[in-house]
Amino acid sequence: MGFGVSGATAIIFLGLFIAAGTLVTTTSTTFEEVDEAHDERQERLLDRRNTEIAVETARYNTTSGTLNLSVSNEGSTTLSVNGTTLLVDNQYVSTATARVDGLAATDLWEPGETMTLNLTMTEPSRVKIVTERGVADASDVTVT
């Protein structure tokens, strides 16, 4: 065997070695990213399981034309007021005027706290509130 055949064989093995190294690195990175995505999904599911809200009161005062809504955070996760969606008779209504335990300047809705909304509108029949995690509660409106 001459030097040409030995040199060509060495170059081929060197190329295979580099290709195998690249394949291992790429595969390892891919598995790590898939594993991280799985962990993040599990965390989101756990947060969703630990999220619970309840509409305590939904009253419409016909004299003042005001809907008084009170919703409690009964789960163990902190929620965002801005991430919460309110539907009144299937129409989106902003939660910008919401107060959490009397505080208007907060976005945090801690477990055990109550969010209240006082909205001037025409007489509604049903309200639904949805958290940023997709957990929802609905109630018929009591007219007083």
N, C-alpha and C positions, 0 to 999 in steps of 0.2 A: 504494500500500500504506500502510495506516495504522499507527499505533504499536502497536495491538493485535496485528496479524499479526506484526510484527517482534519484539515482546516475546515472543509465544508461541513463535516460531521460536528465539529465543535461549534460552528456558527448556528447550525440547526438546533443543537441542544441548548445553546445560549438563548436563541429565540423562543424555544418552548418554555425555558425557565422564566423568561421575562413575561411571556403570555400567561403562564400559570400564576405568577405573582400578581399580575394585574387582575386576573379572574378572581383570585382569592380576596383581594382588597375590595373589589367591586361587590362581590357576593356578601362579604362581611358588612360593608356599609349598608347594603340593601336590607339585610336581616335586622340590623340595628334600627333602621328607620321604621321598618314594619313593626318591630317590637315596641318602639316608642309610641307609634300611632295606636297600637293595641292598648298600651297603658293609659294613654290620654282618653281613649274611648271608655275604658273601664272607670276612670275617674269621673267622666261626664255622666255615666250611668249611675254611679254611686251618688253623685250630687242630685240627680233627678229623683232617685229613690228617697233621698232625705229631704226633698222639697215637698211641702204641703201648705196650702193656703185654704182659707175658709171665708166666704162672704158672711159676715156677722149680721150686718143690716144693709138693706137697700130700700130706702124710703123716699117717696116723692111727696113734697109738700105742695099742694095745689095752690095755697095762698101766696107763697113766695116764688113758686115755679122752680124750686130747687130740689135736685136729687142729692140725698145724703147717703154716701156709701162708706161702709166700714169693713175692711178686710184684714184678717189677722194672719201672720206668718206662723204657722203651727209646726213647721218642719225644723230641721236643725242646720239649715244652710242660710247664709246671708244672701238676700236678694237685692237687686237694683231697682229703684223706683223708676228710673228712666228706661230700664229694660222690660218693664211691665207694661202690658197692653190692656186697655180697657175697651170693651165693645158694649155699646148701649143700643139695643134693638138691631144688632148686627152692623152697627156703624162705629168706626174707630173714633175714640175720644181721647184727647191728650191727657196724660197724667201729670202735666207740668205743675198743676196747682195742688198736688198731693202733699199731705203732711203725715209724717211718721211720728207717732206719739207726741203730736203737737209741734214738731220741728218742721219748718218748711224748707230750710236750707240744707237738706241732707239727701243723698242718693242711696244711702244704706238703709236697708230694711232688715233688721236683725231678727233672729228667732224670738218669738214671744211678743214682738211689737205689732202695733196696729196701724195700718195706713188708712187715712180718711180722705175723702174727696167730697167737696160741696160744689155741684155744677148747676148752673142755671140753664134750663132747657125745657122743651115741651115734654109732656107726660110720657115717660118710657114705660115699657112693660117688662123688659128683661135686661139683665146685665151679666156680662161674663168678663172675668179678669184672667189674664194669662201671663205667667212668668216667663223670663228669658230662657228657662229650661223646658218650656212647653207644658208645665203643670198648670191646670186651670180649675176654676170653680165658677159656677153660675147660680143665679138666683132670680126669682120673680121679684118685681118691685112692688112694695106695699104702698098704696096711695093713702095719704092722710089729709 
